[in-house]
Amino acid sequence: MGIRLVLVRHGLSSFNAKGLIQGRTDDSVLTDIGYEEAVKAGNALSKIKFNRIYSSPLVRASETANTIKKSFNKEQNVFYDKNLLEVDLSSWSGLSINEVKNKYPEIYSVWKNDPENLTLKRSDNTNYQPIQELFNQADIFLKDIMKNYLDKDDANILVVGHNAILRCLILSLIGKPTQGFRKIRLENASFSILNISKNKNNSYKTQIECLNQTSHLNQKIPKKIGDSRIFLIRHGETNWNKEGRFQGQIDIPLNNNGKDQASKTSEYLKEINFTKAFSSSMNRPYETAQIILRNNKELKIIKIEALAEISHGLWEGKLEAEINEEWPNLLKNWHEKPAEVIMPEGESIREVSERSVKAFKKICLSQKENDLTLLVAHDAVNKTLICNILSIDCSNIWKIKQGNGGITVIDIFDDPNKDHVISALNITTHLGGILDSTASGAL
């Protein structure tokens, strides 16, 4: 039993088009482009059977939700929830970014660099923290969703909202990482998909399946916002991925499907003129990188040993059922508390995180302006890197999904005070459909 949340930001609005701050104003409506985006979103989602559609009551979100549902075979109502309202930015609504920057320079700096701690004044002159209020909204909405659906059969829930509230929903589900608000992006009419399931102790666990998916909008990759960009990709499928065997540092090659996934990834990224390329020292990511760069063979792929997959030690080559026979408690802890587990004659996820993050930081330091860097590695490695960027502990690796051939896009800034931004996470639409259908086997 579980919940699949499909989050959709509203289409391009009149205020978006003019570069104006919207906040909670209802003067901003969908543009013609915004309607087109909503139609495309509806077409892409039409094969998913949704149990319920929720929307912010603001007109730009409502128009998006009602346009999307026209593509569904089943007539469905849209349920409006005030907890999906956009962030309340008070007197900023209707102003341009430059107007706010010039009128409130100190406060604007907080909004850009530390929005979770932004304090504004209401019309009655009382102080409030808009992002903290938004997190409260998100918590109430999520609590209601889980109360109504988590104990029932699997449910697909469509949520149409706004940039800030959707970010807060995502961040709430992964533990509200410190200063996480600026570390993810959501484009107009983009999809972000999260899976929620119940633990045996009645708590819940979350997995981010994808963030900021825009391929249905004829925009394969969100536009670059950083000084340079890294494309973090998981290697293609192996037979052991397909069988669910723990492969770790045994150098299992790509199978035919894995080669096809790499080929499709190459085609999907054919317009990207990569300037640098790195790979784990193992063969399956290196071969994936070679296939992706088949039209750019002169670009050298630098192998990095520190990006090798986690060593499962005595577990390598075994199915989960086989591991459960000999190490049931350790396997249980691996699923529930992975950072506390050291594989028999292997390593811990914390050791993987330390070596992987160190290698990734070196790559980031080597980035030059406008570099487009390919980096192909493994499930556990990629997950620890993403956890680090999001400022969540590596014990949260199960909150992140990395499909074989999945693409994660990271924008890097030259300013050391600016955090990396995950502009898209686990794009797999080039391998199937909106939902990630890649192998869900062991690492």
Secondary structure, DSSP 8 states (H G I E B T S, - for coil): -EEEEEEEE---BHHHHHTB--TT-S---B-HHHHHHHHHHHHHHTTS--SEEEE-SSHHHHHHHHHHHTT-SS---EEE-GGG-----GGGTT-BHHHHHHHSHHHHHHHHH-GGG--EE-TTS-EE-HHHHHHHHHHHHHHHHHHHHTTSS-EEEEEEE-HHHHHHHHHHHTT--TT-GGGB---TT-EEEEEEEE-TTS-EEEEEEEEEE-GGGT-SS----SSEEEEEEE---BHHHHHTB--TTS---B-HHHHHHHHHHHHHTTT---SEEEEESSHHHHHHHHHHTTT-TTS-EEEEGGGS----GGGTT-BHHHHHHH-HHHHHHHHH-GGG-B-TTS-BHHHHHHHHHHHHHHHHHH--TT-EEEEEE-HHHHHHHHHHHHT--GGGGGGB---TT-EEEEEE-SSTTS--EEEEEEE-GGGSSSS--S-----
